[in-house]
């Protein structure tokens, strides 16, 4: 009997594997997401080990060689350590050929999913592990959550590319990896899932939800098997003392929104300063930022790293409110300098720190004046952990669940919900963009629900609108309107006066409401009497992004396009579907161009 050649066996198995992986059923995708979750759990463990090793060699070892209270350590070793870390990060960035504008925040993962079609360079995995460990381990002020989302998002892309998955599934695996990374890092599987749905993909459907949940669960399980299941924060089981206290938490939410706005401003001021004002080799910039942060650490060592130990002290009532107040602003500045100068770190943990300190200060004052009806400062610090980040990221749901999972305390969920919603509302009054989408907007990427809509900035309404418009004279009888609507495919009809100028719009909804008032209207009512007189219009030189904003103002499907000196001449009609079709065509064109 003829024996099969090893290459033939390999070819047959590869063909069968590809056939299975391309099968329409989602079983394979869920299995791949589960395997990815295990991989991300392992990467999260490796990342934590790297952080501990870096911290030991950068900070703990020098402290054992020198007296931490000596002048040599305070004014020489301590400030130069973050500078050395920054220099190493700059050199590694050049070696890995990473662009200066690529940050360590979750904004990069959002870009991968929305713009890069899930295609991520594999070297991102090791680069973020090493550079973030160096940045945070040497004393830089940054978080590990944005980088771990990048690390695991890149791992998801690598798995998807190896399995020859489609663009949509590749995007989904990037999201699965980000969810797994956040879940494992925080020991918070629910928050990891919502993080991806709310921020990275910006969309929810059952088909994508199942793989995201699977990856998040498997990553958390893997991490817990190796490092334990303890919550990030160990704090007393705070609860709401009086339901009247909800009013204080609402006020606290407003304050957190204002603090988040301050963080937003300082963060981008520092980024602009290092980008435009610091005229040195990009390799040197992280070292300069590290040196400035090192000077800050001389006086406020609590501002370094992620600050989890400092937050635990405040949650357990072991910090004076005045120090917490100062640390709010010190942490904002230290984080802005670290990340703005090019250090590899996220803003998630610093935002949690800032919110925690804000809560400690506010809670101290409230409890001092209303001791019988309010909780202690630790309860407000616990709520603040999520409130500032909810506002900065425009992600209240993620941070509501994060606040619960980080502490394991459900008793204070109502205050967390109240403060997160209020802080986000206040932040949206100042800006429509989150701190993540603003970073991308500065690179020409405008995200909406996980899609890059900046392509619509260059498409004019006049290029997409339908120029053949069915108008209705003001004096057209209701019966004729019914006949016209019956043979037309439109839902909205501009109403014009005797001079052909726009005076209103008749929609199918207007006709339906008129019929409900009276069934015998054919000879009694004319178009002007049922038309909507307040009309939102567009101009031919408006772009499609502006058009979409108009559509959302009144949630309508079609808008008239006008011209003339008094904007009353109807020259076309634009529908929401026209805009979506134009967007899809442009994205397809860009995709083919990139290929």
C-alpha positions in Angstrom: 0.0 0.0 0.0 1.3 3.4 -1.0 2.3 5.6 2.0 1.3 9.2 2.2 4.2 11.7 2.0 4.5 14.0 5.1 4.0 17.0 2.9 0.8 15.6 1.5 -0.5 14.9 5.0 0.4 18.5 6.1 -1.3 19.9 3.0 -4.5 17.9 3.6 -4.6 18.9 7.3 -4.0 22.5 6.4 -6.8 22.4 3.8 -9.2 20.8 6.3 -8.3 23.4 8.9 -8.8 26.3 6.6 -12.1 24.9 5.5 -13.3 24.6 9.1 -12.1 28.1 10.0 -14.0 29.6 7.1 -17.2 27.8 8.0 -20.0 30.3 8.6 -20.9 29.0 12.0 -19.4 31.0 14.9 -18.2 27.9 16.8 -14.7 28.2 15.5 -14.6 32.0 16.2 -15.7 31.4 19.8 -13.1 28.6 20.2 -10.4 30.9 18.8 -11.5 33.7 21.2 -11.2 31.2 24.1 -7.7 30.2 23.1 -6.8 33.9 22.7 -8.1 34.5 26.2 -5.7 31.9 27.6 -2.9 33.5 25.7 -3.8 37.0 26.9 -4.0 35.7 30.5 -0.5 34.4 30.2 0.7 37.7 28.6 -0.9 39.6 31.5 1.1 37.4 34.0 4.3 38.0 32.0 3.6 41.7 31.9 3.1 41.8 35.7 6.4 40.0 36.2 8.1 42.4 33.9 6.7 45.3 35.9 7.9 43.8 39.2 11.4 43.0 37.8 11.7 46.5 36.4 10.6 48.2 39.6 13.1 46.0 41.6 16.1 47.0 39.5 15.2 50.6 38.9 14.0 51.6 42.3 14.3 48.9 45.0 17.9 48.0 44.3 19.3 51.6 44.4 17.3 52.2 47.6 19.2 49.3 49.1 22.6 50.6 48.0 22.0 54.2 49.3 20.2 55.6 52.2 16.7 56.6 50.8 16.9 59.7 53.0 20.4 60.8 51.8 21.0 63.8 49.6 22.7 61.6 47.0 19.6 59.4 46.6 17.0 62.2 46.8 18.7 64.7 44.5 20.7 62.4 42.2 19.5 58.8 42.0 15.8 59.4 42.3 15.4 62.1 39.6 17.8 60.4 37.2 16.1 57.0 37.4 12.9 58.0 35.4 15.2 59.9 33.0 17.2 56.7 32.4 14.0 54.8 31.9 12.8 57.4 29.4 16.1 57.2 27.5 15.8 53.4 27.2 12.2 53.8 26.0 13.3 56.3 23.3 16.1 54.0 22.1 13.7 51.0 22.0 11.1 53.0 20.1 13.7 53.9 17.4 14.9 50.2 17.3 11.3 49.0 16.9 10.5 51.7 14.4 7.5 52.9 16.4 6.2 56.4 15.4 6.4 59.1 18.0 2.7 59.8 17.8 1.8 56.2 18.8 0.9 56.2 22.5 0.4 53.5 25.0 -3.2 54.3 25.6 -6.3 52.4 24.5 -6.8 55.0 21.7 -4.3 53.0 19.6 -6.5 49.8 19.9 -9.5 51.8 18.8 -7.6 52.9 15.7 -6.5 49.3 15.0 -10.2 48.2 15.0 -11.6 51.2 13.1 -8.9 52.2 10.7 -6.3 49.5 10.3 -8.9 46.7 9.7 -7.4 44.7 12.6 -3.9 44.5 11.1 -1.3 45.1 13.9 2.4 44.5 13.8 3.5 41.6 16.0 6.4 43.5 17.5 3.9 45.7 19.3 3.5 42.8 21.8 7.1 42.7 23.1 7.6 46.4 22.6 4.7 47.4 24.9 5.7 44.8 27.5 9.3 46.0 27.7 8.8 49.8 27.4 5.8 50.0 29.7 7.7 47.9 32.3 10.6 50.3 32.0 8.5 53.5 32.1 6.4 52.5 35.2 9.1 50.5 36.9 11.5 53.4 36.8 9.0 55.8 38.4 7.1 57.2 35.5 3.5 58.1 36.1 1.4 55.9 33.9 -1.0 53.0 33.9 -0.6 49.4 32.7 -4.2 49.0 31.4 -3.8 50.9 28.1 -0.6 49.0 27.2 -2.1 45.6 28.2 -5.0 46.3 25.9 -2.5 47.0 23.2 -0.5 43.9 24.0 -3.5 41.6 23.9 -5.1 43.4 21.0 -2.0 42.8 19.0 -2.0 39.2 20.1 -5.6 38.9 18.8 -4.6 40.4 15.5 -1.7 37.9 15.3 -4.0 35.0 15.9 -6.5 36.2 13.4 -3.8 36.7 10.7 -2.4 33.3 11.3 -5.9 31.8 10.8 -6.5 33.8 7.7 -9.6 35.4 9.1 -11.7 38.1 7.3 -11.4 41.8 8.1 -14.5 41.8 10.3 -13.3 38.8 12.3 -9.8 40.3 12.6 -11.3 43.5 14.0 -13.4 41.4 16.4 -10.3 39.5 17.6 -8.5 42.7 18.3 -11.5 43.7 20.5 -11.4 40.2 22.1 -7.8 40.7 22.9 -8.3 44.1 24.4 -11.2 42.8 26.5 -9.1 39.9 27.7 -6.2 42.2 28.6 -8.3 44.6 30.6 -10.2 41.7 32.3 -6.9 39.9 33.3 -5.1 43.1 34.4 -8.0 44.3 36.6 -9.3 40.8 37.5 -12.6 42.2 36.1 -14.1 40.1 33.4 -17.4 42.1 33.0 -15.6 45.4 32.8 -13.3 44.0 30.2 -16.2 43.0 28.0 -18.0 46.3 28.3 -14.7 48.2 27.7 -14.5 46.6 24.3 -18.1 47.1 23.4 -18.3 50.7 24.6 -14.9 52.0 23.5 -13.0 49.7 21.1 -15.7 48.4 18.8 -18.4 51.0 19.6 -21.1 48.5 18.7 -23.0 45.6 20.2 -24.5 42.5 18.7 -24.8 38.9 19.9 -22.4 37.5 17.3 -19.6 39.7 18.5 -20.6 39.6 22.2 -20.1 35.8 22.6 -16.4 35.7 21.5 -15.6 38.8 23.6 -17.1 37.2 26.7 -15.3 34.0 26.1 -11.9 35.7 25.7 -12.5 37.8 28.8 -13.5 34.8 30.9 -10.6 32.6 29.8 -8.1 35.4 30.4 -9.4 36.1 33.9 -9.4 32.4 34.7 -5.9 31.9 33.5 -4.6 34.9 35.5 -6.4 33.8 38.6 -5.0 30.3 38.4 -1.5 31.7 38.3 -1.7 34.8 40.5 -4.8 34.4 42.6 -8.3 36.0 42.6 -7.8 38.9 45.0 -9.5 42.2 44.0 -7.1 45.0 43.1 -8.2 47.1 46.1 -8.7 45.8 49.6 -11.1 48.2 51.3 -13.8 48.0 53.9 -17.3 47.1 52.7 -18.6 50.7 52.4 -22.3 51.3 51.9 -24.7 54.2 51.5 -25.5 55.6 54.9 -28.7 57.5 54.0 -30.5 57.7 50.7 -30.4 61.5 51.1 -26.6 60.9 50.5 -27.3 60.3 46.8 -27.5 64.1 46.5 -23.9 64.4 47.7 -22.8 61.8 45.3 -24.5 63.7 42.5 -22.5 66.9 43.5 -19.4 64.8 43.7 -20.0 63.5 40.2 -20.1 67.1 39.0 -16.8 67.8 40.6 -15.3 64.7 39.1 -16.4 65.9 35.7 -14.6 69.2 36.2 -11.5 67.4 37.4 -11.6 65.2 34.3 -11.8 68.3 32.2 -8.7 69.7 33.9 -6.9 66.4 33.3 -8.0 66.5 29.6 -6.6 70.1 29.2 -3.3 69.5 31.0 -2.7 66.2 29.2 -3.0 67.7 25.7 -1.1 70.8 26.7 1.9 68.6 27.7 1.6 66.6 24.5 1.6 69.7 22.4 4.5 71.2 24.3 6.7 68.2 23.8 5.6 67.8 20.2 6.1 71.4 19.1 8.3 73.2 21.6 10.9 70.6 22.6 13.2 70.6 19.6 15.4 67.6 20.3 15.8 64.2 18.9 12.7 62.1 19.6 14.8 59.6 21.4 15.7 62.2 24.0 12.1 63.4 24.7 11.1 60.6 27.1 14.3 61.1 29.0 13.5 64.8 29.5 10.0 64.0 30.6 11.4 61.3 32.9 13.8 63.9 34.5 11.0 66.3 35.2 8.9 63.6 36.8 11.9 62.5 38.8 12.2 65.9 40.3 8.5 65.8 41.2 9.1 62.4 42.9 11.7 64.0 45.2 8.8 65.8 46.9 5.9 63.6 46.1 7.0 59.9 45.6 3.3 58.9 45.7 2.9 60.3 42.1 5.1 57.6 40.5 3.8 54.4 38.8 0.2 53.4 38.8 -0.4 54.4 42.4 -2.4 51.4 43.6 -0.7 51.2 47.0 -1.5 54.9 47.6 -5.1 54.4 46.6 -5.4 51.5 49.0 -4.1 53.7 51.8 -6.8 56.3 51.1 -9.5 53.7 50.8 -8.6 52.4 54.2 -8.5 55.9 55.8 -4.7 56.1 56.1 -4.1 59.4 54.3 -4.6 63.0 55.3 -7.1 64.9 53.1 -4.6 67.7 52.4 -2.1 65.4 50.9 -4.8 63.8 48.8 -5.8 67.3 47.5 -2.3 68.1 46.4 -1.8 64.7 44.8 -4.8 65.3 42.5 -2.9 68.0 40.7 0.5 66.5 41.1 -0.7 63.2 39.5 -2.3 65.1 36.6 0.9 66.9 35.8 3.2 63.9 36.3 1.0 61.7 34.0 0.7 64.4 31.4 4.5 64.8 31.3 5.3 61.1 31.3 2.9 60.2 28.5 3.1 63.5 26.6 6.9 63.2 26.4 6.7 59.7 24.8 6.7 57.4 27.8 4.9 54.1 27.4 2.0 54.2 29.8 -1.8 54.4 29.8 -4.1 57.0 31.4 -6.5 54.5 33.0 -4.8 54.0 36.3 -3.8 57.6 36.7 -7.4 58.6 36.2 -8.5 56.1 38.8 -5.9 57.6 41.1 -7.0 61.2 40.5 -10.7 60.2 41.1 -9.7 58.4 44.3 -7.9 61.4 45.7 -10.8 63.7 44.7 -13.2 61.4 46.5 -11.1 61.4 49.6 -11.0 65.1 49.8 -14.7 65.6 49.1 -15.7 62.8 51.4 -13.6 64.3 54.2 -15.5 67.6 54.0 -18.9 66.1 53.6 -18.5 63.6 56.5 -17.0 66.4 58.7 -20.2 68.5 58.3 -22.7 65.7 58.1 -21.3 62.8 60.1 -24.6 61.2 60.9 -25.9 61.0 57.3 -22.8 60.4 55.2 -20.2 57.7 54.8 -16.5 58.3 55.6 -14.0 59.6 53.1 -13.0 56.1 52.0 -16.5 55.5 50.5 -16.3 58.6 48.3 -12.7 57.6 47.3 -14.1 54.3 46.2 -16.8 55.9 44.1 -14.3 58.4 42.7 -12.1 55.6 41.4 -14.5 55.2 38.5 -16.1 58.7 38.2 -13.1 60.6 36.8 -12.3 57.9 34.3 -15.9 57.6 33.2 -15.9 61.3 32.3 -12.5 61.3 30.6 -13.2 58.3 28.5 -17.0 59.1 28.0 -17.5 55.5 29.2 -19.8 55.5 32.2 -20.9 51.9 31.9 -17.4 50.5 31.8 -16.4 52.4 34.9 -19.6 51.6 36.8 -18.9 47.9 36.5 -15.1 48.5 37.0 -15.8 50.3 40.3 -17.8 47.3 41.5 -15.3 44.6 40.3 -12.2 46.4 41.5 -13.6 46.5 45.1 -15.9 43.5 45.1 -18.5 45.7 46.9 -22.0 45.8 45.5 -23.4 47.8 48.4 -22.2 51.1 47.0 -23.3 50.5 43.4 -26.0 53.3 43.5 -23.4 56.0 44.5 -21.0 54.7 41.8 -23.8 54.9 39.1 -24.9 58.4 40.2 -21.4 59.9 40.2 -20.3 58.2 36.9 -23.3 59.4 35.1 -23.1 63.0 36.4 -19.4 63.3 35.8 -19.8 62.0 32.2 -22.6 64.5 31.6 -20.5 67.4 32.9 -17.6 66.4 30.6 -19.8 66.2 27.5 -20.9 69.8 28.1 -17.3 70.8 27.5 -16.4 68.4 24.6 -18.0 65.8 22.4 -14.8 63.8 22.3 -13.3 61.6 25.0 -9.6 61.8 25.8 -9.1 58.8 23.5 -11.0 60.1 20.5 -9.4 63.5 20.9 -6.0 61.8 20.6 -7.1 60.2 17.3 -8.8 63.3 16.1 -5.4 65.1 16.3 -4.1 62.5 13.9 -7.0 63.1 11.5 -9.1 60.1 12.7 -12.6 60.9 13.7 -14.3 57.9 15.2 -18.1 57.4 15.6 -19.4 54.1 17.0 -16.1 52.4 16.1 -15.9 53.7 12.6 -13.6 56.3 11.1 -15.9 59.0 9.7 -13.1 61.5 8.8 -13.4 60.2 5.3 -16.7 62.1 5.1 -15.0 65.4 5.7 -14.0 65.6 2.0 -17.3 64.5 0.5 -19.7 67.3 -0.3 -23.5 67.1 -0.1 -23.7 68.2 -3.7 -21.8 65.1 -4.8 -24.2 62.7 -3.1 -27.6 64.4 -3.1 -30.4 63.4 -5.5 -31.1 66.3 -7.8 -34.5 65.1 -9.0 -36.8 66.4 -6.2 -40.6 66.0 -6.0 -42.0 69.2 -4.5 -45.5 69.9 -3.3 -47.3 73.2 -3.9 -48.7 74.8 -0.7 -52.2 74.7 -2.1 -52.2 71.0 -3.2 -55.3 69.3 -1.9 -54.9 66.4 0.5 -56.3 63.9 -2.0 -53.6 64.8 -4.5 -51.0 64.5 -1.8 -52.2 61.0 -1.1 -52.0 60.1 -4.8 -48.5 61.5 -5.1 -47.2 59.7 -2.0 -48.7 56.4 -3.3 -46.5 56.4 -6.4 -43.4 57.9 -4.9 -40.5 56.1 -3.1 -39.7 59.2 -0.9 -40.9 59.8 2.6 -40.3 63.5 2.7 -41.6 66.2 0.3 -40.5 69.8 0.2 -43.5 72.2 0.2 -43.0 75.3 -2.0 -45.0 78.6 -2.3 -46.2 80.2 -5.5 -42.7 81.5 -6.2 -41.1 78.1 -5.8 -39.5 78.9 -2.4 -39.3 76.4 0.4 -42.0 76.9 3.0 -42.1 73.5 4.8 -41.9 69.8 4.5 -44.6 67.1 4.3 -43.7 63.7 5.6 -45.6 60.4 5.6 -45.9 60.9 9.3 -47.7 64.3 8.8 -50.2 62.5 6.4 -50.8 59.7 8.9 -51.5 62.1 11.7 -53.9 64.1 9.5 -55.8 60.9 8.7 -56.1 60.0 12.3 -57.7 63.4 13.0 -60.3 62.9 10.2 -60.7 60.3 7.5 -62.5 62.7 5.0 -59.9 65.3 4.2 -59.5 65.1 0.4 -61.2 68.4 -0.4 -60.8 70.2 2.9 -57.1 70.3 3.7 -54.1 71.6 1.6 -50.4 70.9 1.9 -49.6 74.1 3.8 -51.9 73.1 6.7 -50.3 69.8 7.4 -46.7 70.7 6.6 -43.9 71.1 9.1 -42.8 74.7 8.9 -39.6 74.4 10.9 -37.3 72.8 8.4 -33.6 71.7 8.9 -31.8 72.2 5.6 -28.4 71.6 4.0 -26.2 73.4 1.5 -24.4 71.8 -1.4 -21.0 72.7 0.0 -21.6 71.2 3.4 -19.7 67.9 4.0 -21.3 64.7 5.0 -20.2 64.8 8.6 -22.1 68.1 8.9 -25.0 66.4 7.3 -25.0 63.5 9.8 -25.0 66.0 12.6 -28.1 67.6 11.1 -29.8 64.2 10.7 -29.3 63.4 14.4 -30.8 66.8 15.5 -34.4 65.6 14.8 -33.8 61.9 14.0 -35.1 62.2 10.4 -34.3 60.3 7.3 -34.2 62.9 4.5 -33.2 66.6 4.4 -33.7 69.2 1.6 -30.7 70.8 0.1 -31.2 74.5 -0.6 -29.5 77.4 -2.4 -30.2 81.0 -3.3 -29.7 84.3 -1.5 -32.3 83.4 1.1 -31.7 79.6 1.2 -35.2 78.9 -0.1 -34.5 77.3 -3.5 -34.7 73.5 -3.3 -31.9 72.0 -5.4 -31.9 68.4 -4.1 -32.7 65.9 -1.3 -30.2 64.0 0.8 -31.1 60.8 2.7 -29.4 59.1 5.6 -28.9 56.1 3.4 -27.2 58.2 0.7 -24.6 59.2 3.4 -24.1 55.7 4.6 -23.6 54.4 1.0 -21.1 57.2 0.2 -19.2 56.3 3.4 -19.1 52.6 2.5 -17.9 53.4 -1.0 -15.1 55.7 0.3 -14.0 53.1 2.9 -13.9 50.4 0.3 -11.8 52.7 -2.0 -9.3 53.5 0.8 -9.0 49.8 1.7 -8.2 48.9 -1.9 -5.7 51.8 -2.1 -4.0 50.6 1.0 -3.8 47.0 -0.3 
